[in-house]
Amino acid sequence: MIPALMPTYNRADLAFERGQGSWLYTVDGRRFLDLGAGIATSSLGHDHPQLVAAIAQQAGRVMHVSNLYRVPQAERLAARLVAASFADSVFFCNSGAEANEGMVKIIRRAQAHGGHPERTRIICFNGAFHGRTLAMLSATGNPKYLDGFGPVVEGFDHVPMNNMNALRAAITPETAGIMIEPVQGESGVNIADPRFLQEVRAACDEFGLFLGMDEVQSGMGRTGRLFAHEWSGVTPDVLSTAKGIAGGFPMGAILATEATAKYLTAGSHGTTFGGGPLACAAANVVLDVLLAPGFLDQVQTRGTQLAQVLDALVDEFPDLFAQWRGIGLILGLRCLVPVGLMQDAALHEGVLTVTAGDNVLRLVPPLVLTEEDCAEAGRRLRRAALRLRAHQAASAEDAA
Ligand SMILES: Cc1ncc(COP(=O)(O)O)c(C=O)c1O
Protein backbone atom coordinates (compact mmCIF):
# COMPACT_ATOMS: atom_id res chain seq x y z
CA MET A 1 0.00 0.00 0.00
CA ILE A 2 1.26 3.46 -0.82
CA PRO A 3 2.43 5.43 2.23
CA ALA A 4 0.40 8.47 3.31
CA LEU A 5 3.46 10.60 2.64
CA MET A 6 4.12 10.34 -1.09
CA PRO A 7 7.28 8.28 -1.59
CA THR A 8 9.17 10.72 -3.84
CA TYR A 9 12.32 10.48 -1.69
CA ASN A 10 14.45 7.55 -0.56
CA ARG A 11 14.60 8.65 3.05
CA ALA A 12 17.15 7.44 5.58
CA ASP A 13 15.50 5.84 8.59
CA LEU A 14 16.35 8.76 10.88
CA ALA A 15 14.14 11.35 12.55
CA PHE A 16 15.72 14.34 14.19
CA GLU A 17 14.28 15.89 17.29
CA ARG A 18 16.53 18.89 17.74
CA GLY A 19 19.75 20.46 16.57
CA GLN A 20 22.49 22.72 17.79
CA GLY A 21 24.99 24.44 15.52
CA SER A 22 26.18 21.84 12.99
CA TRP A 23 24.84 18.91 15.01
CA LEU A 24 21.52 17.06 14.85
CA TYR A 25 20.09 14.73 17.51
CA THR A 26 17.69 11.86 16.88
CA VAL A 27 14.68 11.03 19.01
CA ASP A 28 16.70 8.14 20.54
CA GLY A 29 19.60 10.44 21.47
CA ARG A 30 22.09 9.75 18.67
CA ARG A 31 24.22 12.69 17.52
CA PHE A 32 25.10 13.46 13.89
CA LEU A 33 27.48 16.01 12.38
CA ASP A 34 25.40 17.69 9.69
CA LEU A 35 27.58 18.19 6.62
CA GLY A 36 24.50 18.32 4.38
CA ALA A 37 22.60 21.20 6.03
CA GLY A 38 19.28 20.01 4.59
CA ILE A 39 20.81 20.18 1.09
CA ALA A 40 22.84 23.38 1.49
CA THR A 41 20.03 25.22 3.24
CA SER A 42 20.47 25.45 7.03
CA SER A 43 23.09 28.15 6.53
CA LEU A 44 23.18 29.24 10.19
CA GLY A 45 23.01 25.66 11.44
CA HIS A 46 20.38 24.58 13.93
CA ASP A 47 18.82 26.49 16.81
CA HIS A 48 20.63 29.72 15.92
CA PRO A 49 19.55 32.06 18.75
CA GLN A 50 19.00 35.24 16.69
CA LEU A 51 17.26 33.38 13.87
CA VAL A 52 14.94 31.54 16.24
CA ALA A 53 14.17 34.74 18.16
CA ALA A 54 13.42 36.72 14.99
CA ILE A 55 11.05 34.06 13.66
CA ALA A 56 9.30 33.63 17.02
CA GLN A 57 8.96 37.36 17.52
CA GLN A 58 7.64 37.96 14.01
CA ALA A 59 5.23 35.01 14.29
CA GLY A 60 3.82 36.59 17.44
CA ARG A 61 3.21 39.89 15.67
CA VAL A 62 2.09 39.24 12.10
CA MET A 63 2.86 36.20 9.98
CA HIS A 64 1.25 36.95 6.64
CA VAL A 65 -0.38 39.96 5.04
CA SER A 66 0.09 39.32 1.27
CA ASN A 67 1.74 41.62 -1.23
CA LEU A 68 -1.31 43.84 -1.36
CA TYR A 69 0.31 45.84 1.44
CA ARG A 70 3.74 47.14 2.25
CA VAL A 71 5.98 44.66 4.01
CA PRO A 72 8.67 46.65 5.85
CA GLN A 73 10.78 43.52 6.48
CA ALA A 74 10.85 42.85 2.71
CA GLU A 75 11.66 46.46 1.87
CA ARG A 76 14.58 46.39 4.29
CA LEU A 77 15.85 43.03 3.02
CA ALA A 78 15.61 44.10 -0.63
CA ALA A 79 17.49 47.34 0.06
CA ARG A 80 20.24 45.41 1.84
CA LEU A 81 20.57 42.85 -0.96
CA VAL A 82 20.73 45.65 -3.53
CA ALA A 83 23.42 47.43 -1.49
CA ALA A 84 25.45 44.22 -1.22
CA SER A 85 25.21 43.07 -4.86
CA PHE A 86 25.11 44.05 -8.55
CA ALA A 87 21.31 44.28 -8.40
CA ASP A 88 18.99 47.28 -8.47
CA SER A 89 15.80 45.47 -7.54
CA VAL A 90 14.68 42.24 -5.89
CA PHE A 91 11.61 39.96 -6.11
CA PHE A 92 10.96 37.52 -3.27
CA CYS A 93 9.39 34.10 -3.74
CA ASN A 94 9.41 30.72 -2.02
CA SER A 95 11.84 28.29 -3.62
CA GLY A 96 14.70 27.89 -6.05
CA ALA A 97 12.55 26.60 -8.88
CA GLU A 98 10.14 29.50 -8.47
CA ALA A 99 13.04 31.97 -8.49
CA ASN A 100 14.37 30.42 -11.70
CA GLU A 101 10.95 30.55 -13.36
CA GLY A 102 10.80 34.23 -12.50
CA MET A 103 14.33 34.77 -13.76
CA VAL A 104 13.45 33.27 -17.15
CA LYS A 105 10.26 35.35 -17.26
CA ILE A 106 12.27 38.53 -16.57
CA ILE A 107 14.74 37.68 -19.33
CA ARG A 108 12.00 36.97 -21.86
CA ARG A 109 9.96 40.00 -20.90
CA ALA A 110 12.97 42.32 -21.06
CA GLN A 111 13.68 41.06 -24.59
CA ALA A 112 10.03 41.27 -25.66
CA HIS A 113 9.41 44.74 -24.29
CA GLY A 114 12.89 45.89 -25.24
CA GLY A 115 12.05 45.39 -28.92
CA HIS A 116 12.96 41.74 -29.49
CA PRO A 117 9.83 39.59 -29.04
CA GLU A 118 11.46 36.91 -31.22
CA ARG A 119 14.14 36.35 -28.59
CA THR A 120 12.59 33.76 -26.26
CA ARG A 121 15.08 30.90 -26.02
CA ILE A 122 17.42 30.32 -23.09
CA ILE A 123 20.75 28.52 -23.40
CA CYS A 124 21.42 26.17 -20.47
CA PHE A 125 24.26 23.78 -19.71
CA ASN A 126 24.71 20.04 -19.58
CA GLY A 127 24.73 18.88 -15.97
CA ALA A 128 22.56 21.79 -14.86
CA PHE A 129 19.89 21.55 -12.21
CA HIS A 130 17.30 24.31 -12.09
CA GLY A 131 14.38 22.69 -10.25
CA ARG A 132 11.30 20.51 -10.64
CA THR A 133 8.62 22.73 -12.15
CA LEU A 134 7.74 21.82 -15.74
CA ALA A 135 9.77 24.65 -17.28
CA MET A 136 12.73 24.15 -14.96
CA LEU A 137 12.76 20.42 -15.69
CA SER A 138 13.09 21.41 -19.30
CA ALA A 139 15.85 23.90 -18.47
CA THR A 140 17.57 21.13 -16.52
CA GLY A 141 17.24 18.83 -19.49
CA ASN A 142 18.14 15.64 -17.62
CA PRO A 143 16.05 12.77 -19.11
CA LYS A 144 15.97 11.06 -15.68
CA TYR A 145 13.83 13.88 -14.28
CA LEU A 146 11.68 14.30 -17.39
CA ASP A 147 10.50 10.69 -17.69
CA GLY A 148 6.73 10.44 -17.88
CA PHE A 149 6.00 14.11 -17.46
CA GLY A 150 4.83 14.75 -20.99
CA PRO A 151 6.13 17.15 -23.59
CA VAL A 152 9.10 19.24 -22.52
CA VAL A 153 8.50 22.96 -22.25
CA GLU A 154 9.89 24.59 -25.38
CA GLY A 155 12.59 27.21 -25.35
CA PHE A 156 15.66 25.72 -23.71
CA ASP A 157 18.84 24.71 -25.52
CA HIS A 158 21.75 22.85 -23.95
CA VAL A 159 25.51 23.06 -24.46
CA PRO A 160 28.53 21.73 -22.53
CA MET A 161 29.97 23.88 -19.72
CA ASN A 162 33.30 25.61 -20.16
CA ASN A 163 33.12 25.30 -23.97
CA MET A 164 32.91 28.68 -25.64
CA ASN A 165 32.80 27.35 -29.19
CA ALA A 166 29.74 25.24 -28.41
CA LEU A 167 28.08 28.16 -26.67
CA ARG A 168 28.66 30.62 -29.49
CA ALA A 169 27.44 28.06 -32.03
CA ALA A 170 24.18 27.68 -30.09
CA ILE A 171 23.32 31.40 -30.15
CA THR A 172 20.59 32.15 -32.71
CA PRO A 173 18.40 35.18 -33.48
CA GLU A 174 15.85 33.61 -31.10
CA THR A 175 18.20 33.45 -28.13
CA ALA A 176 17.08 35.67 -25.26
CA GLY A 177 19.60 34.79 -22.62
CA ILE A 178 21.93 32.33 -20.94
CA MET A 179 21.24 30.64 -17.61
CA ILE A 180 24.22 29.23 -15.75
CA GLU A 181 25.17 27.97 -12.29
CA PRO A 182 28.62 29.35 -11.39
CA VAL A 183 28.99 26.13 -9.41
CA GLN A 184 26.86 23.19 -10.49
CA GLY A 185 25.86 21.49 -7.25
CA GLU A 186 23.56 18.63 -8.19
CA SER A 187 25.72 17.27 -11.00
CA GLY A 188 28.73 16.88 -8.72
CA VAL A 189 30.19 20.26 -7.70
CA ASN A 190 31.45 21.41 -11.09
CA ILE A 191 32.84 24.92 -11.17
CA ALA A 192 32.40 27.16 -14.20
CA ASP A 193 35.84 28.37 -15.21
CA PRO A 194 36.12 32.11 -14.35
CA ARG A 195 37.50 32.79 -17.84
CA PHE A 196 34.54 30.98 -19.33
CA LEU A 197 32.15 33.15 -17.32
CA GLN A 198 33.98 36.25 -18.55
CA GLU A 199 33.61 35.06 -22.14
CA VAL A 200 29.94 34.22 -21.57
CA ARG A 201 29.42 37.78 -20.31
CA ALA A 202 31.21 39.14 -23.36
CA ALA A 203 29.05 37.03 -25.69
CA CYS A 204 25.90 38.27 -23.94
CA ASP A 205 27.02 41.86 -24.47
CA GLU A 206 27.97 41.18 -28.10
CA PHE A 207 24.66 39.54 -29.02
CA GLY A 208 22.32 41.54 -26.76
CA LEU A 209 21.51 38.59 -24.50
CA PHE A 210 20.79 38.65 -20.78
CA LEU A 211 22.94 36.64 -18.43
CA GLY A 212 21.03 34.82 -15.69
CA MET A 213 22.92 33.13 -12.90
CA ASP A 214 21.32 30.35 -10.91
CA GLU A 215 22.83 30.84 -7.46
CA VAL A 216 20.12 28.90 -5.67
CA GLN A 217 22.78 26.65 -4.16
CA SER A 218 26.03 28.61 -4.62
CA GLY A 219 24.71 31.94 -3.36
CA MET A 220 24.20 33.49 0.08
CA GLY A 221 27.72 32.93 1.33
CA ARG A 222 28.19 29.29 0.40
CA THR A 223 31.46 29.83 -1.49
CA GLY A 224 32.87 32.40 0.93
CA ARG A 225 31.55 35.35 -1.06
CA LEU A 226 27.96 36.56 -0.89
CA PHE A 227 27.51 35.19 -4.43
CA ALA A 228 29.77 32.74 -6.26
CA HIS A 229 29.91 34.83 -9.45
CA GLU A 230 31.90 37.45 -7.52
CA TRP A 231 34.95 35.18 -7.74
CA SER A 232 34.99 35.61 -11.53
CA GLY A 233 34.53 39.38 -11.56
CA VAL A 234 31.54 38.88 -13.87
CA THR A 235 28.15 40.33 -13.01
CA PRO A 236 24.91 38.85 -14.28
CA ASP A 237 21.83 40.77 -15.37
CA VAL A 238 19.56 38.59 -13.26
CA LEU A 239 20.28 36.13 -10.46
CA SER A 240 18.16 33.58 -8.62
CA THR A 241 18.89 32.42 -5.11
CA ALA A 242 17.08 30.39 -2.44
CA LYS A 243 18.20 27.53 -0.15
CA GLY A 244 20.27 29.27 2.57
CA ILE A 245 18.75 32.73 2.15
CA ALA A 246 16.50 32.43 5.20
CA GLY A 247 18.47 29.78 7.09
CA GLY A 248 15.97 26.99 6.43
CA PHE A 249 12.79 29.02 6.31
CA PRO A 250 11.40 28.50 2.76
CA MET A 251 12.33 31.44 0.57
CA GLY A 252 13.69 32.38 -2.84
CA ALA A 253 14.72 35.63 -4.45
CA ILE A 254 15.40 37.12 -7.87
CA LEU A 255 17.96 39.91 -8.01
CA ALA A 256 18.02 41.99 -11.18
CA THR A 257 19.46 45.09 -12.77
CA GLU A 258 17.13 47.98 -13.50
CA ALA A 259 17.53 47.33 -17.23
CA THR A 260 15.82 43.94 -16.86
CA ALA A 261 13.64 44.44 -13.78
CA LYS A 262 11.90 47.57 -15.08
CA TYR A 263 9.67 45.49 -17.34
CA LEU A 264 8.17 43.54 -14.42
CA THR A 265 5.43 46.07 -13.76
CA ALA A 266 2.47 45.72 -11.37
CA GLY A 267 0.44 42.64 -12.17
CA SER A 268 3.05 41.07 -14.47
CA HIS A 269 4.33 38.56 -11.92
CA GLY A 270 3.30 37.51 -8.45
CA THR A 271 3.19 35.04 -5.59
CA THR A 272 0.94 34.81 -2.53
CA PHE A 273 3.53 33.89 0.07
CA GLY A 274 6.68 35.44 -1.40
CA GLY A 275 8.37 38.15 0.63
CA GLY A 276 6.15 37.69 3.67
CA PRO A 277 7.11 39.16 7.05
CA LEU A 278 8.21 35.83 8.54
CA ALA A 279 10.54 34.76 5.73
CA CYS A 280 12.00 38.26 5.47
CA ALA A 281 12.55 38.51 9.22
CA ALA A 282 14.51 35.25 9.00
CA ALA A 283 16.48 36.36 5.93
CA ASN A 284 17.39 39.68 7.54
CA VAL A 285 19.04 37.74 10.38
CA VAL A 286 20.89 35.53 7.88
CA LEU A 287 22.15 38.66 6.17
CA ASP A 288 23.21 40.18 9.53
CA VAL A 289 25.41 37.13 10.05
CA LEU A 290 26.77 36.87 6.49
CA LEU A 291 27.63 40.56 6.26
CA ALA A 292 29.21 40.79 9.72
CA PRO A 293 32.89 41.70 9.33
CA GLY A 294 35.03 38.60 8.81
CA PHE A 295 32.20 36.07 8.49
CA LEU A 296 32.62 35.28 4.79
CA ASP A 297 36.41 35.12 5.28
CA GLN A 298 35.75 32.55 7.97
CA VAL A 299 33.62 30.52 5.51
CA GLN A 300 36.65 30.51 3.18
CA THR A 301 38.96 29.43 6.01
CA ARG A 302 36.59 26.66 7.01
CA GLY A 303 36.29 25.62 3.37
CA THR A 304 40.06 25.32 3.13
CA GLN A 305 40.12 23.25 6.32
CA LEU A 306 37.40 20.90 5.06
CA ALA A 307 39.14 20.66 1.68
CA GLN A 308 42.29 19.56 3.55
CA VAL A 309 40.22 16.79 5.14
CA LEU A 310 39.17 15.65 1.67
CA ASP A 311 42.72 15.98 0.36
CA ALA A 312 43.95 13.68 3.14
CA LEU A 313 41.20 11.16 2.31
CA VAL A 314 42.13 11.11 -1.38
CA ASP A 315 45.80 10.62 -0.37
CA GLU A 316 45.18 7.83 2.11
CA PHE A 317 42.43 6.02 0.20
CA PRO A 318 43.31 6.13 -3.52
CA ASP A 319 41.33 2.89 -3.86
CA LEU A 320 38.15 4.68 -2.73
CA PHE A 321 38.42 8.31 -3.86
CA ALA A 322 39.57 9.87 -7.12
CA GLN A 323 39.65 13.58 -6.29
CA TRP A 324 37.92 16.39 -4.45
CA ARG A 325 36.69 19.65 -5.94
CA GLY A 326 34.76 22.71 -4.89
CA ILE A 327 35.07 26.14 -3.36
CA GLY A 328 34.27 27.46 0.09
CA LEU A 329 31.74 25.20 1.77
CA ILE A 330 30.45 23.45 -1.35
CA LEU A 331 32.78 20.50 -1.77
CA GLY A 332 32.56 17.21 -3.62
CA LEU A 333 34.52 14.00 -3.12
CA ARG A 334 34.45 11.87 -6.25
CA CYS A 335 34.29 8.23 -5.25
CA LEU A 336 35.65 5.18 -7.06
CA VAL A 337 33.18 2.91 -5.28
CA PRO A 338 29.42 3.59 -5.48
CA VAL A 339 28.95 6.86 -3.58
CA GLY A 340 25.98 5.43 -1.68
CA LEU A 341 28.37 3.06 0.11
CA MET A 342 30.50 5.97 1.33
CA GLN A 343 27.41 7.89 2.36
CA ASP A 344 26.24 4.88 4.39
CA ALA A 345 29.67 4.45 5.97
CA ALA A 346 29.68 8.15 6.94
CA LEU A 347 26.20 7.75 8.41
CA HIS A 348 27.48 4.85 10.52
CA GLU A 349 30.14 7.20 11.86
CA GLY A 350 27.54 9.87 12.61
CA VAL A 351 28.09 12.15 9.63
CA LEU A 352 25.28 13.36 7.36
CA THR A 353 26.22 14.02 3.74
CA VAL A 354 24.46 14.47 0.41
CA THR A 355 25.26 12.72 -2.83
CA ALA A 356 25.52 14.37 -6.24
CA GLY A 357 25.95 13.33 -9.86
CA ASP A 358 29.25 11.87 -11.13
CA ASN A 359 29.45 9.56 -8.08
CA VAL A 360 30.23 12.49 -5.79
CA LEU A 361 29.80 12.77 -2.04
CA ARG A 362 28.71 16.37 -1.50
CA LEU A 363 29.59 18.35 1.62
CA VAL A 364 27.52 21.51 2.02
CA PRO A 365 27.59 22.08 5.80
CA PRO A 366 26.15 25.00 7.74
CA LEU A 367 28.25 28.12 7.15
CA VAL A 368 28.73 28.34 10.93
CA LEU A 369 30.74 25.09 10.98
CA THR A 370 33.48 25.47 13.60
CA GLU A 371 37.16 24.56 13.46
CA GLU A 372 36.50 21.72 15.90
CA ASP A 373 33.52 20.50 13.79
CA CYS A 374 35.90 20.33 10.83
CA ALA A 375 38.49 18.37 12.79
CA GLU A 376 35.74 16.01 13.97
CA ALA A 377 34.56 15.64 10.35
CA GLY A 378 38.10 14.59 9.43
CA ARG A 379 38.25 11.93 12.15
CA ARG A 380 34.79 10.55 11.41
CA LEU A 381 35.16 10.52 7.62
CA ARG A 382 38.51 8.73 7.98
CA ARG A 383 36.83 6.07 10.14
CA ALA A 384 34.06 5.84 7.53
CA ALA A 385 36.64 5.28 4.79
CA LEU A 386 38.35 2.56 6.86
CA ARG A 387 34.95 0.95 7.39
CA LEU A 388 34.23 1.13 3.67
CA ARG A 389 37.62 -0.33 2.77
CA ALA A 390 37.02 -3.24 5.15
CA HIS A 391 33.57 -3.72 3.64
CA GLN A 392 35.05 -3.74 0.14
CA ALA A 393 37.70 -6.29 1.16
CA ALA A 394 35.05 -8.55 2.73
CA SER A 395 32.87 -8.34 -0.40
CA ALA A 396 35.86 -9.18 -2.62
CA GLU A 397 36.62 -12.19 -0.41
CA ASP A 398 33.00 -13.37 -0.59
CA ALA A 399 33.06 -13.07 -4.36
CA ALA A 400 36.33 -15.09 -4.65
C1 LIG B 1 21.19 25.27 -8.62
C2 LIG B 1 19.80 24.93 -8.20
N1 LIG B 1 18.76 25.54 -8.82
C3 LIG B 1 17.51 25.26 -8.46
C4 LIG B 1 17.20 24.35 -7.48
C5 LIG B 1 15.78 24.08 -7.12
O1 LIG B 1 15.50 24.65 -5.88
P1 LIG B 1 14.18 24.25 -5.08
O2 LIG B 1 14.32 22.82 -4.70
O3 LIG B 1 14.18 25.18 -3.88
O4 LIG B 1 13.03 24.49 -5.98
C6 LIG B 1 18.24 23.69 -6.83
C7 LIG B 1 17.96 22.68 -5.81
O5 LIG B 1 18.74 21.84 -5.47
C8 LIG B 1 19.58 23.99 -7.20
O6 LIG B 1 20.61 23.39 -6.60
The ligand as an SDF file (V2000), in Angstrom:
LIG
                    3D

 16 16  0  0  0  0  0  0  0  0999 V2000
   21.1900   25.2740   -8.6170 C   0  0  0  0  0  0  0  0  0  0  0  0
   19.7990   24.9340   -8.2010 C   0  0  0  0  0  0  0  0  0  0  0  0
   18.7620   25.5390   -8.8190 N   0  0  0  0  0  0  0  0  0  0  0  0
   17.5050   25.2560   -8.4640 C   0  0  0  0  0  0  0  0  0  0  0  0
   17.2030   24.3480   -7.4830 C   0  0  0  0  0  0  0  0  0  0  0  0
   15.7800   24.0820   -7.1180 C   0  0  0  0  0  0  0  0  0  0  0  0
   15.5040   24.6530   -5.8830 O   0  0  0  0  0  0  0  0  0  0  0  0
   14.1770   24.2460   -5.0790 P   0  0  0  0  0  0  0  0  0  0  0  0
   14.3210   22.8220   -4.6990 O   0  0  0  0  0  0  0  0  0  0  0  0
   14.1790   25.1800   -3.8830 O   0  0  0  0  0  0  0  0  0  0  0  0
   13.0300   24.4920   -5.9830 O   0  0  0  0  0  0  0  0  0  0  0  0
   18.2430   23.6890   -6.8290 C   0  0  0  0  0  0  0  0  0  0  0  0
   17.9550   22.6750   -5.8050 C   0  0  0  0  0  0  0  0  0  0  0  0
   18.7430   21.8420   -5.4720 O   0  0  0  0  0  0  0  0  0  0  0  0
   19.5840   23.9910   -7.1990 C   0  0  0  0  0  0  0  0  0  0  0  0
   20.6130   23.3940   -6.6010 O   0  0  0  0  0  0  0  0  0  0  0  0
  1  2  1  0
  2  3  1  0
  2 15  2  0
  3  4  2  0
  4  5  1  0
  5  6  1  0
  5 12  2  0
  6  7  1  0
  7  8  1  0
  8  9  2  0
  8 10  1  0
  8 11  1  0
 12 13  1  0
 12 15  1  0
 13 14  2  0
 15 16  1  0
M  END
$$$$
